[in-house]
Amino acid sequence: MWSAIGLILLLPLVAMQFTREVAWTGHDFAVAATLLVGGGIAYEMVVARTRSGTRRRLIGGVILALVLLIWIDGAVGIL
């Protein structure tokens, strides 16, 4: 999971090398890293405290949905 977070953060960095349409600043990377790492830590806490695989998947899905909702709102300001 932690490698996936690193790869997600590398995608805009690589895209910035090829197009001007992706123009992230250091602040953008910091906010994205905080959001992704925060979601990852929340999931790790759930895994450590929950034995049921179904419950882990359900809570993990909720955490993922919240991270995506915050990401989308930050990107385009839907809410």
BELMOSUL-V250306 format. One line per field, one symbol per residue. ss: DSSP state (~ for helix, > for strand, _ for the rest). burial: I if it has 9 or more other C-alpha atoms within 8 Angstrom, else O. A space follows every 50 residues. Layout:
# BELMOSUL-V250306
ss=???
burial=???
This chain:
# BELMOSUL-V250306
ss=_~~~~~~~~~~~~~~~~~_______~~~~~~~~~~~~~~~~~~~~~~~~_ __~~~~~~~~~~~~~~~~~~~~~~~~___
burial=OOOOIOOOIOOIIOIIOOOOOOOIOOOOIOOIIOIIIOIIOIIOOIIOOI OOOOIIOOIIOOIIOOIOOOIIIOOOOOO
